[in-house]
Amino acid sequence: MNAFLRTARLVLRPLTPHDLDEVVALDNDPEVMRYLNGGRPADREEVRGRSLPRLLGRGFWAAERRADGAWLGWFALEPLEAEGWRTVELGYRLRRAAWGSGYATEGGRALVDRGFGALGTERVTAQTMTVNARSRRVLEKCGLRYARTFFAEWPETIAGGEHGDVEYVLTRAEWEADRATARAVRAPEPYTPPGR
């Protein structure tokens, strides 16, 4: 169920095979890939044969800036169960030029809301390296909460990997409570004339 999504500044659309060059460029930026594979460059054929087919599956969106159509990266709300959207994993990968502008939070929140609002999601999860402070902040801003630190075996040794990985989680009940709190905070106080 990959339909177009629009936020204040982003258009999220299904990825297509025409996004190959953009994905290759993204996966060849050592800073973008630092916490994924240690910054190793990606081979175009590897991206075409392995990475892109996964991104063409359900739950992945290309991110474009609404103002000028610039390709910023991709977002994922990937189902972890073959039969549905009950548990999903939130992810994203953005060009370095898009960092620090709030795009990751904006796109992430839109997908979390879509999951809980339209897809029947009960649990959103996300993982990153413990030392990836920027991604951890984004996950927290998207409403996810730290759940655990774990140590997994990875094919590459990445600087900081000795500190493990972290998992963040948001349940439907937490999402609903957060939304109710936000509405209550925004609700204006009724006006009471002075002297009453």
LORO-886474 format. One record per residue (C-alpha): residue number from 1; residue in three letters; x negated, y, z. Coordinates in Angstrom, 2 decimals, always signed. Each point is the difference from the previous one (the first is absolute). Example, Ala and Ser with C-alpha at 12.3 -4.5 7.8 and 13.67 -1.06 7.14 Angstrom:
+-----+-----+---------+---------+---------+
:   i :  aa :    east :   north :      up :
+-----+-----+---------+---------+---------+
:   1 : ALA :  -12.30 :   -4.50 :   +7.80 :
:   2 : SER :   -1.37 :   +3.44 :   -0.66 :
+-----+-----+---------+---------+---------+
***
This chain:
+-----+-----+---------+---------+---------+
:   i :  aa :    east :   north :      up :
+-----+-----+---------+---------+---------+
:   1 : MET :   +0.00 :   +0.00 :   +0.00 :
:   2 : ASN :   -2.46 :   +2.62 :   -1.20 :
:   3 : ALA :   +2.04 :   +3.06 :   -0.87 :
:   4 : PHE :   -1.26 :   +3.54 :   -0.21 :
:   5 : LEU :   -0.34 :   +1.83 :   +3.31 :
:   6 : ARG :   -0.39 :   +3.74 :   +0.36 :
:   7 : THR :   -1.34 :   +1.85 :   +3.00 :
:   8 : ALA :   -0.68 :   +3.71 :   +0.40 :
:   9 : ARG :   -3.28 :   -0.27 :   -1.93 :
:  10 : LEU :   -0.19 :   -3.52 :   -1.43 :
:  11 : VAL :   +1.63 :   -2.24 :   -2.56 :
:  12 : LEU :   -0.46 :   -3.69 :   +0.77 :
:  13 : ARG :   +0.67 :   -2.19 :   -3.03 :
:  14 : PRO :   -0.63 :   -3.62 :   -0.90 :
:  15 : LEU :   -3.54 :   -0.67 :   -1.17 :
:  16 : THR :   -0.41 :   -1.11 :   -3.62 :
:  17 : PRO :   -2.85 :   -1.51 :   -2.05 :
:  18 : HIS :   -0.64 :   +3.56 :   -1.27 :
:  19 : ASP :   -1.33 :   +0.86 :   +3.48 :
:  20 : LEU :   -3.07 :   -2.21 :   -0.54 :
:  21 : ASP :   -2.47 :   +2.85 :   -0.57 :
:  22 : GLU :   +1.23 :   +1.84 :   +3.09 :
:  23 : VAL :   -0.25 :   -3.13 :   +2.17 :
:  24 : VAL :   -3.49 :   -0.75 :   -1.32 :
:  25 : ALA :   -1.13 :   +3.56 :   +0.81 :
:  26 : LEU :   +1.54 :   -0.24 :   +3.47 :
:  27 : ASP :   -1.64 :   -3.35 :   +0.71 :
:  28 : ASN :   -3.37 :   +1.32 :   -1.19 :
:  29 : ASP :   -0.17 :   +2.83 :   +2.53 :
:  30 : PRO :   -2.32 :   -1.26 :   +2.76 :
:  31 : GLU :   +1.66 :   +2.20 :   +2.62 :
:  32 : VAL :   +3.48 :   -1.25 :   -0.89 :
:  33 : MET :   -1.24 :   -3.60 :   +0.25 :
:  34 : ARG :   -2.22 :   +0.51 :   +3.05 :
:  35 : TYR :   +2.32 :   -1.77 :   +2.47 :
:  36 : LEU :   +1.24 :   -2.56 :   -2.53 :
:  37 : ASN :   -3.16 :   -1.50 :   -1.47 :
:  38 : GLY :   -2.79 :   +2.21 :   +1.28 :
:  39 : GLY :   +0.15 :   +2.27 :   -3.06 :
:  40 : ARG :   -0.94 :   -2.61 :   -2.60 :
:  41 : PRO :   +1.02 :   +1.12 :   -3.52 :
:  42 : ALA :   +2.76 :   -1.88 :   -1.76 :
:  43 : ASP :   -0.43 :   -1.67 :   -3.36 :
:  44 : ARG :   +2.67 :   +1.08 :   -2.53 :
:  45 : GLU :   +0.82 :   -3.59 :   -0.91 :
:  46 : GLU :   +0.30 :   -0.93 :   +3.68 :
:  47 : VAL :   +2.49 :   +2.84 :   +0.46 :
:  48 : ARG :   +1.88 :   -0.99 :   -3.17 :
:  49 : GLY :   +0.11 :   -3.70 :   +0.89 :
:  50 : ARG :   +0.44 :   +0.04 :   +3.77 :
:  51 : SER :   +0.81 :   +3.41 :   +1.54 :
:  52 : LEU :   +2.42 :   +1.43 :   -2.56 :
:  53 : PRO :   +2.26 :   -3.09 :   -0.23 :
:  54 : ARG :   +0.49 :   +0.19 :   +3.78 :
:  55 : LEU :   +0.82 :   +3.72 :   -0.23 :
:  56 : LEU :   +2.58 :   -0.73 :   -2.70 :
:  57 : GLY :   +1.89 :   -2.19 :   +2.47 :
:  58 : ARG :   +2.86 :   +1.14 :   +2.15 :
:  59 : GLY :   -0.75 :   +2.46 :   +2.74 :
:  60 : PHE :   -2.65 :   +2.13 :   -1.75 :
:  61 : TRP :   +0.39 :   +3.57 :   -1.26 :
:  62 : ALA :   -2.29 :   +2.40 :   -1.87 :
:  63 : ALA :   -0.15 :   +3.41 :   +1.68 :
:  64 : GLU :   +0.14 :   +3.11 :   -2.15 :
:  65 : ARG :   +0.03 :   +3.61 :   +1.14 :
:  66 : ARG :   +3.36 :   +1.58 :   -0.84 :
:  67 : ALA :   -1.51 :   +3.39 :   -0.82 :
:  68 : ASP :   -2.18 :   -1.17 :   -2.88 :
:  69 : GLY :   +0.39 :   -3.77 :   -0.43 :
:  70 : ALA :   -3.57 :   -0.70 :   +1.16 :
:  71 : TRP :   -0.59 :   -3.69 :   +0.84 :
:  72 : LEU :   -1.02 :   -0.11 :   +3.68 :
:  73 : GLY :   -0.13 :   -3.74 :   +0.74 :
:  74 : TRP :   +2.45 :   -2.65 :   +1.11 :
:  75 : PHE :   +2.17 :   -1.01 :   +2.95 :
:  76 : ALA :   +1.25 :   -3.41 :   +1.05 :
:  77 : LEU :   +2.87 :   -1.30 :   +2.05 :
:  78 : GLU :   -0.76 :   -3.61 :   -0.76 :
:  79 : PRO :   +2.39 :   -2.73 :   +1.15 :
:  80 : LEU :   -1.78 :   -2.60 :   +2.11 :
:  81 : GLU :   +2.77 :   -2.54 :   -0.52 :
:  82 : ALA :   +0.72 :   -1.40 :   -3.44 :
:  83 : GLU :   +3.76 :   +0.23 :   +0.41 :
:  84 : GLY :   +0.46 :   +3.54 :   +1.25 :
:  85 : TRP :   -1.00 :   +3.30 :   +1.54 :
:  86 : ARG :   +0.46 :   -0.95 :   +3.67 :
:  87 : THR :   -3.73 :   +0.42 :   +0.79 :
:  88 : VAL :   -2.13 :   +2.25 :   -2.18 :
:  89 : GLU :   -3.54 :   +1.32 :   -0.01 :
:  90 : LEU :   -0.59 :   +3.71 :   -0.54 :
:  91 : GLY :   -3.09 :   +0.97 :   -1.98 :
:  92 : TYR :   -1.41 :   +2.73 :   -2.19 :
:  93 : ARG :   -3.08 :   +0.96 :   -1.95 :
:  94 : LEU :   -0.48 :   +3.61 :   -1.06 :
:  95 : ARG :   -2.61 :   +1.90 :   -1.98 :
:  96 : ARG :   -2.46 :   +1.88 :   +2.14 :
:  97 : ALA :   +1.26 :   +3.31 :   -1.44 :
:  98 : ALA :   +3.40 :   -0.76 :   +1.58 :
:  99 : TRP :   -1.40 :   -0.65 :   +3.49 :
: 100 : GLY :   +0.77 :   +2.42 :   +2.80 :
: 101 : SER :   +3.12 :   +1.39 :   -1.66 :
: 102 : GLY :   +2.59 :   -2.10 :   +1.82 :
: 103 : TYR :   +0.88 :   -2.08 :   -3.07 :
: 104 : ALA :   -0.73 :   -3.32 :   +1.72 :
: 105 : THR :   +2.34 :   +0.87 :   +2.86 :
: 106 : GLU :   +2.68 :   +1.38 :   -2.33 :
: 107 : GLY :   +0.01 :   -3.07 :   -2.24 :
: 108 : GLY :   -0.32 :   -2.40 :   +2.91 :
: 109 : ARG :   +2.95 :   +1.52 :   +1.85 :
: 110 : ALA :   +2.13 :   -0.10 :   -3.15 :
: 111 : LEU :   -0.68 :   -3.72 :   -0.41 :
: 112 : VAL :   +0.60 :   -0.78 :   +3.67 :
: 113 : ASP :   +3.35 :   +1.81 :   -0.23 :
: 114 : ARG :   +0.83 :   -1.86 :   -3.20 :
: 115 : GLY :   -0.82 :   -3.33 :   +1.60 :
: 116 : PHE :   +2.14 :   +0.53 :   +3.07 :
: 117 : GLY :   +2.66 :   +2.01 :   -1.80 :
: 118 : ALA :   +0.63 :   -1.88 :   -3.25 :
: 119 : LEU :   -1.94 :   -3.25 :   -0.08 :
: 120 : GLY :   +1.10 :   -1.65 :   +3.25 :
: 121 : THR :   -3.49 :   +0.07 :   +1.50 :
: 122 : GLU :   -0.28 :   -0.97 :   +3.67 :
: 123 : ARG :   -3.77 :   +0.40 :   +0.46 :
: 124 : VAL :   -2.71 :   +2.07 :   -1.71 :
: 125 : THR :   -3.60 :   -0.97 :   +0.62 :
: 126 : ALA :   -3.35 :   +1.43 :   -1.16 :
: 127 : GLN :   -3.65 :   -0.85 :   +0.53 :
: 128 : THR :   -3.25 :   +1.90 :   -0.29 :
: 129 : MET :   -3.51 :   -0.16 :   +1.40 :
: 130 : THR :   -0.29 :   +1.16 :   +3.60 :
: 131 : VAL :   -2.52 :   +2.67 :   -1.06 :
: 132 : ASN :   +2.27 :   +1.43 :   -2.73 :
: 133 : ALA :   +1.25 :   +2.91 :   +2.10 :
: 134 : ARG :   +1.68 :   +1.82 :   -2.91 :
: 135 : SER :   +2.19 :   -2.96 :   -0.94 :
: 136 : ARG :   +0.85 :   -0.61 :   +3.64 :
: 137 : ARG :   +1.22 :   +3.59 :   +0.33 :
: 138 : VAL :   +2.12 :   -0.35 :   -3.16 :
: 139 : LEU :   +1.61 :   -3.18 :   +1.32 :
: 140 : GLU :   +0.80 :   +1.72 :   +3.28 :
: 141 : LYS :   +1.50 :   +2.99 :   -1.84 :
: 142 : CYS :   +2.16 :   -2.46 :   -1.95 :
: 143 : GLY :   +1.38 :   -1.21 :   +3.33 :
: 144 : LEU :   -1.92 :   -3.27 :   +0.28 :
: 145 : ARG :   -1.44 :   -0.95 :   +3.37 :
: 146 : TYR :   -3.24 :   -1.74 :   +0.85 :
: 147 : ALA :   +0.70 :   -3.70 :   +0.60 :
: 148 : ARG :   -3.36 :   -1.77 :   +0.22 :
: 149 : THR :   -3.66 :   -0.21 :   -0.91 :
: 150 : PHE :   -1.09 :   -3.18 :   -1.75 :
: 151 : PHE :   -3.10 :   -1.48 :   -1.59 :
: 152 : ALA :   +0.36 :   -1.71 :   -3.37 :
: 153 : GLU :   -2.51 :   -1.60 :   -2.34 :
: 154 : TRP :   -0.50 :   +2.15 :   -3.11 :
: 155 : PRO :   -2.02 :   -0.82 :   -3.13 :
: 156 : GLU :   -2.04 :   +3.24 :   +0.28 :
: 157 : THR :   -1.82 :   +1.41 :   +2.99 :
: 158 : ILE :   +1.14 :   +3.60 :   +0.39 :
: 159 : ALA :   -1.57 :   +2.58 :   +2.29 :
: 160 : GLY :   +2.22 :   +0.28 :   +3.06 :
: 161 : GLY :   +1.45 :   -3.48 :   -0.50 :
: 162 : GLU :   -1.47 :   -1.12 :   +3.31 :
: 163 : HIS :   +2.75 :   +2.06 :   +1.68 :
: 164 : GLY :   +2.70 :   -2.07 :   -1.70 :
: 165 : ASP :   +3.27 :   +1.02 :   -1.55 :
: 166 : VAL :   +3.16 :   +1.47 :   +1.47 :
: 167 : GLU :   +3.63 :   -0.73 :   -0.68 :
: 168 : TYR :   +2.75 :   +2.58 :   +0.31 :
: 169 : VAL :   +3.70 :   -0.85 :   +0.12 :
: 170 : LEU :   +3.36 :   +1.77 :   -0.11 :
: 171 : THR :   +3.28 :   -1.81 :   +0.63 :
: 172 : ARG :   +3.44 :   +1.04 :   -1.14 :
: 173 : ALA :   +1.04 :   +0.75 :   +3.60 :
: 174 : GLU :   -3.04 :   +2.28 :   +0.49 :
: 175 : TRP :   +0.65 :   +1.75 :   -3.33 :
: 176 : GLU :   +3.64 :   +0.61 :   +0.92 :
: 177 : ALA :   -0.98 :   +1.33 :   +3.45 :
: 178 : ASP :   -2.61 :   +2.31 :   -1.56 :
: 179 : ARG :   +2.58 :   +1.37 :   -2.46 :
: 180 : ALA :   +2.53 :   +0.58 :   +2.78 :
: 181 : THR :   -2.62 :   +1.86 :   +2.05 :
: 182 : ALA :   -1.00 :   +2.13 :   -2.98 :
: 183 : ARG :   +3.64 :   +0.92 :   -0.67 :
: 184 : ALA :   +0.52 :   +0.91 :   +3.66 :
: 185 : VAL :   -3.08 :   +2.22 :   +0.01 :
: 186 : ARG :   +1.15 :   +1.79 :   -3.18 :
: 187 : ALA :   +3.61 :   +0.45 :   +1.17 :
: 188 : PRO :   +0.63 :   +3.66 :   +0.89 :
: 189 : GLU :   +1.35 :   +0.90 :   +3.40 :
: 190 : PRO :   +3.58 :   +1.24 :   -0.15 :
: 191 : TYR :   +0.22 :   +3.76 :   +0.43 :
: 192 : THR :   +1.34 :   +1.15 :   +3.33 :
: 193 : PRO :   +0.75 :   +3.71 :   +0.25 :
: 194 : PRO :   -1.76 :   +1.79 :   +2.87 :
: 195 : GLY :   +1.92 :   +0.14 :   +3.26 :
: 196 : ARG :   +1.79 :   -3.32 :   -0.43 :
+-----+-----+---------+---------+---------+
***
